[in-house]
Amino acid sequence: MKNVVVTGATGNIGSRVALTLAARQAAGQGGGVIGFVRDPLKAAPLAAAGVTLRQGAFEDDASLRAAFEGADTVVLITAGSTLAEQARAGIEAARAAGVRKIVRVSSLKASVDGPTDATRQDGRVEAWIRERGLAHVILRGHCFMQNILKNVGSIRDEGKIYFGTGDGKIGMIDVRDIADAAVAAVESEAWDGQTLELTGPEAIDFHAVAAAVGRELGRDVTFVPVPPVAAGDTARRFGVDAWTATVLTEYCAAYAAGWGDFTTGEVERLSGHAPRSIADFAREVLVPAVRGG
Ligand SMILES: NC(=O)c1ccc[n+]([C@@H]2O[C@H](COP(=O)([O-])OP(=O)(O)OC[C@H]3O[C@@H](n4cnc5c(N)ncnc54)[C@H](OP(=O)(O)O)[C@@H]3O)[C@@H](O)[C@H]2O)c1
Protein backbone atom coordinates (compact mmCIF):
# COMPACT_ATOMS: atom_id res chain seq x y z
CA MET A 1 0.00 0.00 0.00
CA LYS A 2 1.50 3.34 -1.01
CA ASN A 3 1.83 6.34 1.30
CA VAL A 4 0.56 9.67 -0.02
CA VAL A 5 1.47 13.17 1.20
CA VAL A 6 -0.97 16.01 0.56
CA THR A 7 0.40 19.57 0.75
CA GLY A 8 -2.02 22.45 1.20
CA ALA A 9 -3.96 19.90 3.26
CA THR A 10 -5.89 22.54 5.22
CA GLY A 11 -7.12 24.19 2.00
CA ASN A 12 -10.27 23.73 -0.09
CA ILE A 13 -8.94 21.01 -2.37
CA GLY A 14 -6.24 19.48 -0.17
CA SER A 15 -8.55 18.86 2.78
CA ARG A 16 -11.04 16.99 0.58
CA VAL A 17 -8.27 14.93 -1.01
CA ALA A 18 -6.77 14.04 2.38
CA LEU A 19 -10.16 13.17 3.91
CA THR A 20 -11.17 10.99 0.95
CA LEU A 21 -7.86 9.11 0.98
CA ALA A 22 -8.11 8.64 4.76
CA ALA A 23 -11.62 7.19 4.36
CA ARG A 24 -10.29 4.77 1.73
CA GLN A 25 -7.48 3.78 4.08
CA ALA A 26 -9.95 3.19 6.92
CA ALA A 27 -11.89 0.91 4.57
CA GLY A 28 -8.70 -1.05 3.84
CA GLN A 29 -8.45 0.33 0.31
CA GLY A 30 -5.36 2.54 0.48
CA GLY A 31 -2.07 3.30 2.18
CA GLY A 32 -1.16 5.95 4.73
CA VAL A 33 -2.23 9.57 4.24
CA ILE A 34 0.00 12.38 5.46
CA GLY A 35 -1.07 16.00 5.58
CA PHE A 36 1.75 18.55 5.30
CA VAL A 37 0.42 21.45 7.38
CA ARG A 38 1.64 24.72 8.86
CA ASP A 39 -0.79 24.69 11.77
CA PRO A 40 -1.71 21.35 13.39
CA LEU A 41 -4.52 23.02 15.37
CA LYS A 42 -6.21 24.13 12.14
CA ALA A 43 -5.67 20.58 10.84
CA ALA A 44 -7.26 18.88 13.87
CA PRO A 45 -10.31 17.67 11.85
CA LEU A 46 -7.92 15.94 9.45
CA ALA A 47 -6.10 14.19 12.30
CA ALA A 48 -9.44 13.12 13.78
CA ALA A 49 -10.28 11.50 10.42
CA GLY A 50 -7.05 9.47 10.37
CA VAL A 51 -4.70 11.77 8.45
CA THR A 52 -1.17 11.75 9.88
CA LEU A 53 0.04 15.34 10.30
CA ARG A 54 3.57 16.46 9.53
CA GLN A 55 4.16 20.10 10.39
CA GLY A 56 6.21 22.40 8.20
CA ALA A 57 6.24 25.03 5.50
CA PHE A 58 7.50 25.23 1.92
CA GLU A 59 10.11 27.74 3.07
CA ASP A 60 11.63 25.08 5.38
CA ASP A 61 13.36 22.44 3.20
CA ALA A 62 14.12 20.12 6.12
CA SER A 63 10.43 20.01 7.08
CA LEU A 64 9.49 19.18 3.48
CA ARG A 65 12.03 16.36 3.19
CA ALA A 66 10.96 14.91 6.54
CA ALA A 67 7.30 15.04 5.48
CA PHE A 68 8.00 13.34 2.14
CA GLU A 69 10.22 10.55 3.58
CA GLY A 70 8.73 7.15 2.71
CA ALA A 71 6.03 8.58 0.44
CA ASP A 72 5.20 7.10 -2.96
CA THR A 73 3.11 10.06 -4.18
CA VAL A 74 2.84 13.76 -3.31
CA VAL A 75 -0.29 15.75 -4.12
CA LEU A 76 1.42 19.10 -4.62
CA ILE A 77 -0.85 22.05 -3.84
CA THR A 78 0.68 25.50 -3.34
CA ALA A 79 -0.93 28.92 -3.07
CA GLY A 80 -0.36 32.66 -3.14
CA SER A 81 2.25 35.00 -4.61
CA THR A 82 5.13 32.53 -4.11
CA LEU A 83 3.29 29.51 -5.48
CA ALA A 84 6.05 28.66 -7.97
CA GLU A 85 8.86 28.94 -5.39
CA GLN A 86 6.83 26.74 -3.04
CA ALA A 87 6.29 24.17 -5.77
CA ARG A 88 9.96 24.21 -6.77
CA ALA A 89 10.95 23.46 -3.17
CA GLY A 90 8.34 20.68 -3.09
CA ILE A 91 9.61 19.13 -6.35
CA GLU A 92 13.23 19.15 -5.15
CA ALA A 93 12.28 17.69 -1.75
CA ALA A 94 10.24 14.98 -3.48
CA ARG A 95 13.23 13.98 -5.60
CA ALA A 96 15.55 14.02 -2.58
CA ALA A 97 13.14 11.83 -0.60
CA GLY A 98 12.73 9.30 -3.44
CA VAL A 99 9.07 10.11 -4.14
CA ARG A 100 7.88 8.33 -7.31
CA LYS A 101 4.98 10.50 -8.46
CA ILE A 102 3.61 14.03 -8.19
CA VAL A 103 -0.05 14.94 -8.69
CA ARG A 104 0.05 18.68 -9.28
CA VAL A 105 -2.96 20.96 -8.85
CA SER A 106 -2.15 23.64 -11.42
CA SER A 107 -3.84 26.65 -13.00
CA LEU A 108 -6.14 26.78 -16.00
CA LYS A 109 -4.21 26.86 -19.30
CA ALA A 110 -0.93 27.27 -17.37
CA SER A 111 1.65 28.91 -19.60
CA VAL A 112 4.72 31.12 -19.13
CA ASP A 113 3.06 33.74 -21.33
CA GLY A 114 -0.47 33.38 -19.90
CA PRO A 115 -2.69 36.33 -18.96
CA THR A 116 -2.37 36.09 -15.15
CA ASP A 117 0.63 35.78 -12.86
CA ALA A 118 -0.78 32.51 -11.44
CA THR A 119 -1.02 31.12 -14.98
CA ARG A 120 2.56 32.17 -15.71
CA GLN A 121 3.96 30.83 -12.42
CA ASP A 122 2.21 27.50 -12.96
CA GLY A 123 3.58 27.38 -16.52
CA ARG A 124 7.06 27.41 -14.97
CA VAL A 125 6.11 24.81 -12.34
CA GLU A 126 4.75 22.41 -14.95
CA ALA A 127 7.99 22.70 -16.96
CA TRP A 128 10.07 21.89 -13.85
CA ILE A 129 7.95 18.83 -13.07
CA ARG A 130 8.35 17.50 -16.61
CA GLU A 131 12.12 18.25 -16.62
CA ARG A 132 12.72 16.49 -13.31
CA GLY A 133 11.59 13.14 -14.69
CA LEU A 134 9.19 12.15 -11.91
CA ALA A 135 5.97 10.34 -12.79
CA HIS A 136 3.29 13.03 -12.73
CA VAL A 137 -0.28 14.02 -13.44
CA ILE A 138 -1.02 17.73 -13.90
CA LEU A 139 -4.58 18.84 -13.13
CA ARG A 140 -5.43 22.37 -14.25
CA GLY A 141 -8.55 23.55 -12.47
CA HIS A 142 -10.93 26.02 -14.10
CA CYS A 143 -12.42 28.94 -12.13
CA PHE A 144 -13.80 27.61 -8.83
CA MET A 145 -17.59 27.82 -8.26
CA GLN A 146 -16.61 28.26 -4.60
CA ASN A 147 -15.33 31.77 -5.49
CA ILE A 148 -19.03 32.77 -5.58
CA LEU A 149 -19.14 32.23 -1.80
CA LYS A 150 -17.50 35.69 -1.56
CA ASN A 151 -20.90 37.05 -2.65
CA VAL A 152 -22.92 35.37 0.13
CA GLY A 153 -23.51 38.71 1.89
CA SER A 154 -24.67 40.60 -1.22
CA ILE A 155 -26.90 37.70 -2.29
CA ARG A 156 -28.53 37.62 1.14
CA ASP A 157 -28.83 41.40 1.63
CA GLU A 158 -29.47 42.67 -1.92
CA GLY A 159 -30.16 39.65 -4.16
CA LYS A 160 -27.09 40.63 -6.20
CA ILE A 161 -23.83 39.06 -7.35
CA TYR A 162 -21.04 41.52 -8.23
CA PHE A 163 -18.19 40.24 -10.40
CA GLY A 164 -15.78 41.45 -13.06
CA THR A 165 -16.24 38.99 -15.92
CA GLY A 166 -18.89 40.85 -17.91
CA ASP A 167 -20.72 38.59 -20.37
CA GLY A 168 -17.77 36.17 -20.53
CA LYS A 169 -18.69 32.49 -20.35
CA ILE A 170 -16.66 30.36 -17.95
CA GLY A 171 -16.43 26.55 -17.69
CA MET A 172 -16.39 26.91 -13.93
CA ILE A 173 -15.88 23.89 -11.68
CA ASP A 174 -16.85 22.80 -8.19
CA VAL A 175 -13.66 22.19 -6.16
CA ARG A 176 -15.18 18.91 -4.99
CA ASP A 177 -14.67 17.65 -8.55
CA ILE A 178 -11.03 18.77 -8.61
CA ALA A 179 -10.50 16.81 -5.38
CA ASP A 180 -12.23 13.73 -6.86
CA ALA A 181 -10.02 13.95 -9.94
CA ALA A 182 -6.89 14.29 -7.78
CA VAL A 183 -7.85 11.18 -5.79
CA ALA A 184 -8.33 9.26 -9.05
CA ALA A 185 -4.92 10.46 -10.28
CA VAL A 186 -3.35 9.21 -7.02
CA GLU A 187 -5.04 5.82 -7.12
CA SER A 188 -4.44 4.91 -10.77
CA GLU A 189 -1.39 5.04 -13.03
CA ALA A 190 -3.69 5.41 -16.07
CA TRP A 191 -3.28 9.20 -16.17
CA ASP A 192 0.49 9.37 -15.61
CA GLY A 193 2.28 11.80 -17.91
CA GLN A 194 -0.96 13.64 -18.77
CA THR A 195 -1.91 17.30 -18.35
CA LEU A 196 -5.68 17.64 -17.97
CA GLU A 197 -7.89 20.74 -17.95
CA LEU A 198 -10.68 20.16 -15.42
CA THR A 199 -13.95 22.02 -15.97
CA GLY A 200 -17.56 21.94 -14.95
CA PRO A 201 -20.29 20.63 -17.29
CA GLU A 202 -21.06 23.93 -19.09
CA ALA A 203 -19.56 27.31 -19.86
CA ILE A 204 -21.88 29.94 -18.41
CA ASP A 205 -21.80 33.66 -17.76
CA PHE A 206 -22.64 35.24 -14.41
CA HIS A 207 -26.18 36.11 -15.55
CA ALA A 208 -26.76 32.35 -15.76
CA VAL A 209 -25.02 31.86 -12.40
CA ALA A 210 -27.31 34.43 -10.77
CA ALA A 211 -30.38 32.82 -12.36
CA ALA A 212 -29.38 29.35 -11.09
CA VAL A 213 -28.76 30.70 -7.59
CA GLY A 214 -32.11 32.52 -7.65
CA ARG A 215 -33.95 29.34 -8.69
CA GLU A 216 -32.42 27.35 -5.82
CA LEU A 217 -32.95 30.19 -3.35
CA GLY A 218 -36.53 30.85 -4.43
CA ARG A 219 -36.04 34.59 -5.00
CA ASP A 220 -34.64 36.88 -7.70
CA VAL A 221 -30.87 37.16 -7.86
CA THR A 222 -29.27 39.39 -10.49
CA PHE A 223 -25.71 39.78 -11.72
CA VAL A 224 -24.13 43.24 -11.57
CA PRO A 225 -21.08 43.40 -13.87
CA VAL A 226 -18.23 45.60 -12.61
CA PRO A 227 -14.97 46.40 -14.43
CA PRO A 228 -12.16 43.87 -13.78
CA VAL A 229 -10.10 46.52 -11.96
CA ALA A 230 -13.05 47.30 -9.67
CA ALA A 231 -13.34 43.59 -8.77
CA GLY A 232 -9.66 43.59 -7.71
CA ASP A 233 -10.01 46.89 -5.82
CA THR A 234 -13.05 45.60 -3.92
CA ALA A 235 -11.17 42.42 -2.97
CA ARG A 236 -8.29 44.58 -1.69
CA ARG A 237 -10.71 46.66 0.41
CA PHE A 238 -12.00 43.41 1.93
CA GLY A 239 -8.44 42.56 3.06
CA VAL A 240 -7.17 40.41 0.18
CA ASP A 241 -3.40 40.81 -0.40
CA ALA A 242 -2.15 42.92 -3.32
CA TRP A 243 -0.93 39.96 -5.45
CA THR A 244 -4.22 38.07 -5.14
CA ALA A 245 -6.22 41.22 -5.97
CA THR A 246 -4.08 41.87 -9.07
CA VAL A 247 -4.44 38.25 -10.21
CA LEU A 248 -8.20 38.49 -9.69
CA THR A 249 -8.28 41.57 -11.97
CA GLU A 250 -6.20 39.69 -14.57
CA TYR A 251 -8.48 36.64 -14.46
CA CYS A 252 -11.61 38.79 -14.73
CA ALA A 253 -10.24 40.58 -17.82
CA ALA A 254 -9.28 37.26 -19.43
CA TYR A 255 -12.66 35.64 -18.69
CA ALA A 256 -14.54 38.73 -19.92
CA ALA A 257 -12.67 38.29 -23.22
CA GLY A 258 -13.75 34.64 -23.55
CA TRP A 259 -10.49 32.97 -22.38
CA GLY A 260 -12.40 30.54 -20.14
CA ASP A 261 -15.24 29.73 -22.56
CA PHE A 262 -14.75 25.97 -22.88
CA THR A 263 -15.43 22.67 -21.16
CA THR A 264 -13.77 19.27 -21.24
CA GLY A 265 -14.86 15.76 -20.27
CA GLU A 266 -11.83 15.18 -18.03
CA VAL A 267 -13.61 15.18 -14.64
CA GLU A 268 -15.88 12.34 -15.73
CA ARG A 269 -13.00 10.46 -17.36
CA LEU A 270 -10.93 10.57 -14.17
CA SER A 271 -13.55 10.34 -11.44
CA GLY A 272 -16.20 8.25 -13.19
CA HIS A 273 -18.96 10.77 -12.45
CA ALA A 274 -20.25 13.85 -14.26
CA PRO A 275 -18.96 17.18 -12.94
CA ARG A 276 -21.30 19.01 -10.58
CA SER A 277 -23.44 21.70 -12.22
CA ILE A 278 -23.96 25.27 -11.01
CA ALA A 279 -27.43 24.14 -9.80
CA ASP A 280 -25.80 21.36 -7.73
CA PHE A 281 -23.34 23.85 -6.28
CA ALA A 282 -26.05 26.41 -5.54
CA ARG A 283 -28.30 23.82 -3.84
CA GLU A 284 -25.62 21.97 -1.86
CA VAL A 285 -23.11 24.70 -0.99
CA LEU A 286 -24.14 28.28 -1.76
CA VAL A 287 -27.77 28.41 -0.66
CA PRO A 288 -27.03 26.73 2.72
CA ALA A 289 -24.30 29.38 3.23
CA VAL A 290 -26.73 32.20 2.32
CA ARG A 291 -29.42 30.81 4.67
CA GLY A 292 -26.97 29.94 7.44
CA GLY A 293 -25.29 33.33 7.86
N1 LIG B 1 -9.72 30.27 -7.25
C1 LIG B 1 -9.72 29.65 -8.43
O1 LIG B 1 -10.65 29.84 -9.20
C2 LIG B 1 -8.58 28.75 -8.77
C3 LIG B 1 -8.65 28.02 -9.93
C4 LIG B 1 -7.62 27.14 -10.21
C5 LIG B 1 -6.54 26.99 -9.35
N2 LIG B 1 -6.49 27.72 -8.20
C6 LIG B 1 -5.34 27.49 -7.30
O2 LIG B 1 -5.39 26.15 -6.79
C7 LIG B 1 -4.62 26.08 -5.60
C8 LIG B 1 -5.36 25.36 -4.51
O3 LIG B 1 -6.56 26.04 -4.20
P1 LIG B 1 -7.27 25.91 -2.78
O4 LIG B 1 -8.53 26.71 -2.87
O5 LIG B 1 -7.31 24.49 -2.34
O6 LIG B 1 -6.23 26.70 -1.86
P2 LIG B 1 -6.49 27.29 -0.40
O7 LIG B 1 -7.80 26.85 0.15
O8 LIG B 1 -6.16 28.74 -0.45
O9 LIG B 1 -5.37 26.53 0.45
C9 LIG B 1 -4.02 26.81 0.31
C10 LIG B 1 -3.27 25.79 1.14
O10 LIG B 1 -1.86 26.02 0.99
C11 LIG B 1 -1.27 26.12 2.30
N3 LIG B 1 -0.10 26.99 2.25
C12 LIG B 1 -0.07 28.28 1.82
N4 LIG B 1 1.19 28.76 1.92
C13 LIG B 1 1.95 27.75 2.42
C14 LIG B 1 3.33 27.63 2.78
N5 LIG B 1 4.18 28.64 2.60
N6 LIG B 1 3.78 26.45 3.28
C15 LIG B 1 2.91 25.40 3.46
N7 LIG B 1 1.60 25.45 3.14
C16 LIG B 1 1.13 26.62 2.64
C17 LIG B 1 -2.38 26.68 3.17
O11 LIG B 1 -2.09 26.45 4.53
P3 LIG B 1 -2.73 27.35 5.73
O12 LIG B 1 -4.09 26.72 6.00
O13 LIG B 1 -1.78 27.18 6.84
O14 LIG B 1 -2.85 28.76 5.20
C18 LIG B 1 -3.57 25.87 2.65
O15 LIG B 1 -3.56 24.57 3.19
C19 LIG B 1 -4.28 27.51 -5.23
O16 LIG B 1 -2.97 27.80 -5.66
C20 LIG B 1 -5.29 28.30 -6.03
O17 LIG B 1 -4.85 29.61 -6.28
C21 LIG B 1 -7.50 28.57 -7.91
PDBQT file of the ligand as one rigid body, heavy atoms in Angstrom, charges set to zero:
ROOT
HETATM    1  N1  LIG A 301      -9.717  30.274  -7.250  1.00  0.00    +0.000 N 
HETATM    2  C1  LIG A 301      -9.719  29.652  -8.426  1.00  0.00    +0.000 C 
HETATM    3  O1  LIG A 301     -10.654  29.840  -9.200  1.00  0.00    +0.000 OA
HETATM    4  C2  LIG A 301      -8.583  28.747  -8.771  1.00  0.00    +0.000 A 
HETATM    5  C3  LIG A 301      -8.649  28.017  -9.930  1.00  0.00    +0.000 A 
HETATM    6  C4  LIG A 301      -7.618  27.135 -10.207  1.00  0.00    +0.000 A 
HETATM    7  C5  LIG A 301      -6.538  26.994  -9.346  1.00  0.00    +0.000 A 
HETATM    8  N2  LIG A 301      -6.489  27.719  -8.203  1.00  0.00    +0.000 N 
HETATM    9  C6  LIG A 301      -5.337  27.488  -7.298  1.00  0.00    +0.000 C 
HETATM   10  O2  LIG A 301      -5.395  26.152  -6.788  1.00  0.00    +0.000 OA
HETATM   11  C7  LIG A 301      -4.623  26.076  -5.597  1.00  0.00    +0.000 C 
HETATM   12  C8  LIG A 301      -5.363  25.357  -4.510  1.00  0.00    +0.000 C 
HETATM   13  O3  LIG A 301      -6.559  26.040  -4.201  1.00  0.00    +0.000 OA
HETATM   14  P1  LIG A 301      -7.269  25.909  -2.776  1.00  0.00    +0.000 P 
HETATM   15  O4  LIG A 301      -8.527  26.709  -2.872  1.00  0.00    +0.000 OA
HETATM   16  O5  LIG A 301      -7.312  24.491  -2.335  1.00  0.00    +0.000 OA
HETATM   17  O6  LIG A 301      -6.228  26.701  -1.862  1.00  0.00    +0.000 OA
HETATM   18  P2  LIG A 301      -6.485  27.292  -0.401  1.00  0.00    +0.000 P 
HETATM   19  O7  LIG A 301      -7.802  26.851   0.148  1.00  0.00    +0.000 OA
HETATM   20  O8  LIG A 301      -6.156  28.741  -0.450  1.00  0.00    +0.000 OA
HETATM   21  O9  LIG A 301      -5.372  26.532   0.449  1.00  0.00    +0.000 OA
HETATM   22  C9  LIG A 301      -4.022  26.812   0.312  1.00  0.00    +0.000 C 
HETATM   23  C10 LIG A 301      -3.268  25.790   1.144  1.00  0.00    +0.000 C 
HETATM   24  O10 LIG A 301      -1.858  26.021   0.992  1.00  0.00    +0.000 OA
HETATM   25  C11 LIG A 301      -1.266  26.120   2.303  1.00  0.00    +0.000 C 
HETATM   26  N3  LIG A 301      -0.098  26.995   2.246  1.00  0.00    +0.000 N 
HETATM   27  C12 LIG A 301      -0.068  28.282   1.823  1.00  0.00    +0.000 A 
HETATM   28  N4  LIG A 301       1.190  28.756   1.917  1.00  0.00    +0.000 NA
HETATM   29  C13 LIG A 301       1.955  27.751   2.423  1.00  0.00    +0.000 A 
HETATM   30  C14 LIG A 301       3.330  27.632   2.778  1.00  0.00    +0.000 A 
HETATM   31  N5  LIG A 301       4.176  28.645   2.596  1.00  0.00    +0.000 N 
HETATM   32  N6  LIG A 301       3.779  26.446   3.278  1.00  0.00    +0.000 NA
HETATM   33  C15 LIG A 301       2.910  25.399   3.459  1.00  0.00    +0.000 A 
HETATM   34  N7  LIG A 301       1.601  25.447   3.144  1.00  0.00    +0.000 NA
HETATM   35  C16 LIG A 301       1.132  26.623   2.636  1.00  0.00    +0.000 A 
HETATM   36  C17 LIG A 301      -2.378  26.682   3.174  1.00  0.00    +0.000 C 
HETATM   37  O11 LIG A 301      -2.085  26.449   4.534  1.00  0.00    +0.000 OA
HETATM   38  P3  LIG A 301      -2.733  27.345   5.731  1.00  0.00    +0.000 P 
HETATM   39  O12 LIG A 301      -4.092  26.720   6.000  1.00  0.00    +0.000 OA
HETATM   40  O13 LIG A 301      -1.779  27.182   6.840  1.00  0.00    +0.000 OA
HETATM   41  O14 LIG A 301      -2.848  28.756   5.202  1.00  0.00    +0.000 OA
HETATM   42  C18 LIG A 301      -3.567  25.874   2.651  1.00  0.00    +0.000 C 
HETATM   43  O15 LIG A 301      -3.555  24.573   3.192  1.00  0.00    +0.000 OA
HETATM   44  C19 LIG A 301      -4.278  27.508  -5.227  1.00  0.00    +0.000 C 
HETATM   45  O16 LIG A 301      -2.972  27.796  -5.661  1.00  0.00    +0.000 OA
HETATM   46  C20 LIG A 301      -5.287  28.295  -6.033  1.00  0.00    +0.000 C 
HETATM   47  O17 LIG A 301      -4.847  29.607  -6.276  1.00  0.00    +0.000 OA
HETATM   48  C21 LIG A 301      -7.501  28.568  -7.913  1.00  0.00    +0.000 A 
ENDROOT
TORSDOF 0
